[in-house]
Amino acid sequence: MKILLVGDNRTSPNWGGRAVSIALHRLLSKRHTISGVVTGLRALELGYVNTTAPTRVCRFFEGRRHRTRLAEWYLGVERLLGASDAIDPDPKRTVDHIVRYRGRYSELADLYDKVGAADAVVINAEGDLVFTTPPRRIALFLLAMAELGLQMGKIVYVVNSLVADCPITGRNEQTVAAARDIFSRCQIVLTRDPESLSYVRDEMPSVASEYVPDAAFLWSKMGSCRGSNLPSDGDFLIPFPEKDHYLGRLDFSQPYVLLGGSAGVGRERERAVQSYRTLLRRLQELGPPVYLIEADGPDSFLEQIAIEEGVGIVPVYTPIVASASILANARLLISGRYHPSILASLGGTPCVFLGATSHKTQSLQRVLGYDEQTEFGIFPSDEEIERIVRLGRRYLLDGAELREAIRNVAERRSQEAGQLLHWIGDQSSEASRHTTAPFEMGTAT
């Protein structure tokens, strides 16, 4: 088939988004033709439609709406005159905007034409289908693209998806209802974790759904996860611009420990700096040098800690192949990031899991077969930091045997992740409903 891949996140600095998009593209290309891609960031690029002023004028004010009253006043006037945001809480209204205004807005025409040129639309949902209040813009965009594909008579698949209520704002009933309707008309929804599968089957029983491990596991086939190309001198991996505090502080010739952030922690920067600085200092008692990893833009608070404490940091714009190798060859990773933990596990790196904005790190421990499934807070307390250090010390002492066990489980998940191809192109949705997905609970620790 000719496939339009929606949610290609290689234009995002997020390590997981880049890794998963590369893996999905490679896997789908083994059997099908990728006729086009639509980036996840397109959701942030679409603005108001049916405006009285030229598009560039509205874009100017949209970019300043949260900074000046004048901008919000102007957009309010445009709304009174009939303008509206291209992305609506109702995905069907978003589709109506795309179809109605594609002659005026080139970015809408691009979406329409790419769907029209494809036989099937594959939605890479990743961690974006968390039903928050207000709804995530990217979630509404992905649902709208699925709806557009369905209305144009295309086969639509939703893959690699986390599906969950928001633990902070609660369930957004409007978005859940929209997803339930759209998913019921898709060929199949493939979730990336068993908890998401349970959610879909409980809340959307008419939806054909299965669990297939996250596409990031497919990186086990790439040499970077075996460390064959990791240079001893970390300066060789530093991206542009080469800031002074990046240089001369990463030595990969000796064992090292990695400390990363978590989704949501960057929203409270001062608290994050204080908490993670304390955690860093305690982790340094373990012996190996501790390097910070900036796996996504909101983790930028770690740069402040790196400067103040004089420690090495792996910047967010580090090439993803190098980032995967750094993760896979660490002695220990402490992080609340989902995909970096997978990439680390492919090399056998034991992980200590911090919390996240959904069930993802708790679920990942089950997928990776951890006997002791512990999720610490995104702002670890002093008592939690003490427990993190104790657990990290135990993992370091377990050494090669533990690494081999983790690597073996991750390899099994990799084999299962490749089965995603089994579902893409299968026209029999009834045959795929509610069968048992291949999932063997491995034991790593």
N, C-alpha and C positions, 0 to 999 in steps of 0.2 A: 504493500500500500504506500501511497504518498501521505506522509504524516506531518502535521503541523504540531510542533512541540511548544506548548504554552507554559511559561514559567522557567525559561532558561535563565539561570541566575548568574551567569558568568560575568555580567556587568556589575554585579554587587561585590563589595570587598569581602563579604562573609565567606569564610573558608568552606563551610558546609555547602552553601549554595553553589559555589564554584565546583567543588568536588563532585557533588551529586549530578549537576548538569552535564559535566564531562562524561561521567559514567553512564548516564541515561542515553546520551547522544550516541555513544559508542555501541551500547547494547542494542538500541533500536535499529541502528544502521546495519547490524548484521543481517537483518531479515527484510527491512523496509527502507524506503527512501525518505529522508528528512526534506520535505519540500520547503520548509521555512521554520523560523523560530520567532517567538514573541517573548521578550524579556519580562521578568517580573516587575522591573522598575517602570514598565509602561504604565502601570496603575498610578504612579506618581506624576507622570507626564501629562495625562489627560486632564483638561481643565473644563471651563464652562463652555456650553454650546448655546446656540441661538442668542448670541449677544448682539447688542446694538453697535458696539465699538469693534474695531478690528481685533483679531485674536491677540496680537502682540500687546495691546493695551490691557486687555483683561489679564493676560499672563503677568504683566507687570504688577498689577494690583493683587492678584492671587498670591504672588510670592511675598507680599507684605501684609497680608490680611491679619496676621497675628501680632504685627508690630506697630501698626498705626490705625487709628480710628478712621482716617480718611479712606483707607483701603477697604475696610469692612463696610463703610457707608456706601462707597461706590458699588461694591458687589451687591449690596442690598438693593440699590436702585436697579441694577441689571436684573435681579431676580423679580422685582416688581414689574419689569417690562417683558418678562417671559423667559429670561435666561435660566439655566439650571446646570448643575454639575453633571458632567458626562457620566460619572459613575454614581448610580442611584442605589439606595438600600434595597430596592427591588431590581434584581438582575434583568427582568424582562423590560423594565423601563430603560436600563442601560443599553440593551440590545436595540430598543426603539431609537435611542439617540444615535447609535452607530449607523443603523440603516438609514435614518432620516437625514442625518447631517453629513454623511460621508462625502457628499459632493462639495462641501464647504471646508471640511477639515481633513487635511491629508493623512493625519495619524489615524483617523477613523476609517478612511478609505483603505489604508494599509491593512488594518485588522480584517476588514470585510473581504478584501481580495485574497489575503493569505488563507482564510478559512475556505473561501470558494475554490482555491486551487488544490486543496487537500482532499484525500479520501476519508481521512480520520483526523480527529483532534485528540491529542494526548495532553492532559493537564497534569503537570508536575506540581502537586499541591504542597509538598514538603511540610513545613511546620506552620503553614499560614492559615489553616482552617480551624483556628481557635475562635469560638463564637463569642467575641467580646462585645461590650457595650461602652462606647459606640463601636460599630463593626469595623474591623480592619479593612482598610481600602483595598489591599491586595487580595483579601478573601472575596470581597464583592466583585473585584475584577475577574478573578478566576472563575467564579460562578457564572458571571455574565458571558465569558468566553465559551464556557460549556453550553450555556443556553443558546448562544449564537450558532454554535456548531450544530446543535440539535435542530434549531429552526431551519437551518440550511440543508438539512437532510444528511449530515455527516455522522459517522460512528464516533462516539465520544467515550474516552477512557479517562478515569481519574486515577493517578498512580502515585506511589511513594508518599501517601498522605498521612499526616497526623490529623485526627478529627477529635475535638474535645470542647467541653465548656471551659470558660475562663474561670480559674479558681479565685480571681480577684473581683471581677465585676459580675460573675454569675452568667447564666445562660441568656443569650440573645435569641428570644423566641422567633423573631421575624427572620433572622438569618438562618436559624435551624430549619424553619418551615420552607424557606427558599431552597436550601441545600437538599432537604428531603424530596422535594418535588423534582429538582433537576437530576439528582443522583438516580432516582427511580427510572429515569428515561435514558440513562447512560448504559453503555454495554456492561461495564463493571467498575467498581470502586476498589482499588487495591490499597490497603493501609500498610503503613511501614512498621506497625507494632501491634501486638495482640490486644492491648487496651483500646486502641482506636477501632479495631475490628469489633470488639464487644460493644462499643458505643454505637457504631453504625447499626449493628444487628438489633440492639435494644431500641434505639430511637427511630430507626428507619428500616423497619422489617421488610419493606417491599423492594429494597435496594439489593442488587447482586453485589456481593462483597467478598473479599478474600484478604488474607494476610500474606504479604511477601516481604521479607526483610529489606531494610533500607538499601537503596542503590549505592550508598557509600561503601558498603561491604565489598562491592565489585572491585574496589581498589586493591584488593589482595593480589590481583593478577598483574599489578604494576610494580616495577622494580623499586619504586620509591619506598614502598612499605617494607622492603627488606634491607634498606639502608645502603645499597651498593654504591650510591652516588652521593652520599652525604659527606661534604668536605669537613676536615677537622677545623678549619678556620671559618667561623660563622660570618665573617665579613664578606665572603664570596656570595652570600645569599641576601645581603641587605639591599632592599629596593630603593629606587629614587623616591624622594630626596634622601641622601645619606646623612642623616642628622648625627651630630657628634656623639650623642649618648647611645647611638646604635653600635658604634664601631669599637672593636677591640674587647668586647665583653662576652662573646659567644665562642666557647671552645667545645666542639663536639667530639674531640678525641678521647675524652674522659666521661665517665658516667655523670648524668645530670638529671635534675628533677624539673618538671614544668608546672607552673601555676597559671591558670586562666580565669576568665570571668564567667558570667552567666547572663542569660537573657533577663533583662529587667534591672540588673544591679546598677548599670550606668545612669539610671534616672535619678539616683541619689548620690551624686558624685562625692560629696564630702564624706558621707557615711561609708561609701565604698572604699575610698582611699584609706580611711582610718582602719576599717576592718581588714582589708587585704594587706595593708602594711604590717599589721600585727601577725597575720597568718604567715606572711613571707618570712618574718624574722624567726618565728618558731620553726618553720620548715627548714631553715638554714641549719638548725641544730642536728638534722639528720645526717649531715656530712657532705653529700654531693652539692655542687653549686645549683642554685635554684634560678631558672630563667622564667621570665614572664612571657605569655603568649597573648597577642592581641588578635583574637580570631574573628572579631567583628568590630565595626565602627564604634558601638557603644562601650567597648572595652578600652577606649582611649584613656580612661582614668589610670590604667596601668602604666602609661608613659610617665605620668607624674611620679608614681612610686619608683619607677626605674631610675629616673633622674635623681630623686632625693636619696635613694638607697644605694645608688651606684651599681645596679645589677643589670644583667643582659636582658634584652627584650626582643622577641621576634615580631616585627611589625605586621600590621594587618595586610599590607600590600606585598608581602613576601610571595613569590610564586607558589601556587598551590602544590605542585609536585614536591618542592622543597619542604613546604609546611608539613605535608603528609609524612615525609621521611623523618623530620625532626620529631614528630609525635610518635611514630612507630619505634623509634630507637631510644626514647627516654626510659629512665629506670622507673619513673612514677609520674602520673598526671593527676593534678587536682583541678577540677573544672566543673562548671555547670553547663557546658556546651555539649550538645548531642553529637553532632558529626565529628568534631575533633576527638571525642572519646571513642568513636568507632574506628577512625583512622589510627589512633594510638593502639587499639586492641588488635588490629591486624598484624602489628609487630610484636604483640604479646605484652605491651605496656599495661601494668595494672593501674586502675583508675579509682580515685576517691571522688565521689559524685556530690557536687553541690546542687542546690535546688534550682528550679526553673519556673517558668510561667505556665506550665502544664505538667502532665504526667510523664514527660519524655525521659528524664534521667532515671526516674524510678522504674519505668518500663524497660529502659535499656539494660539495666542490671539483670532483669529477668531474662531478656533475650541473650545476654552474654553469659548467663549461667552462674552468676554470683550467688553463693550460698548465703552470705551475709549481705543482705540488701539494705543499705543505709544511705539515706539522702540527708545531707546537712543543709543548713539554711544558706540562702544566697548572701546573707551577711552573718557569717558564723560568729556565734557568741564565744566568749573565752572558754567556756566548758566544751563547746563543740570543737574549737581549735585544738584543745588538748586531746580530744578523741581522734581528730584528723591526724595529728602527729603520731599518735600511738598506732593507728591503722597503717599509716604510711611506713612507719618503721618496720612493722610486721611484714608488709609487702616487699620491702627491700631485702629483708632477711630471707624470705622465701625464694628469691632469686630465680634461677633458670627453670626450676620445676613449675613454678607458678606461671612464668611467661609462656612456657610450652602449652600449658593447659588453656590459657586465654587464647593463644594463637590458634589452637585446634578448634575451639568453639567458634571463633570468628571465621575460620575457613569454612566450617559447615554453614554458617549464615551466608557466606559468600556464594556457595553453591546454590542455596535456596533463592538468593536474590536474583540469580540468573534465570530463574523460572518465570520471571515477569514476562518474558517473551512468549511463554505458553498462552498467556491471556490476551496478548495484543494480536488481533487478527482472528480470534475465535469468535465466530458469529453467533454461537448458541448461548445466549445469556441465560436461558432457563437451565441449561445443563450445568452452568457455573454457579448457580445460586446455592449458597449455604452448604457447600461441600467442605470437607476438612482440609485446611491448608497444611502443607508439609512443615511441621515445626517440631523439632526434637529439643527438649530442654537439656542443654549441656551443663556441665559442672566445671567451673573454672577455679573456684576458690573454696 
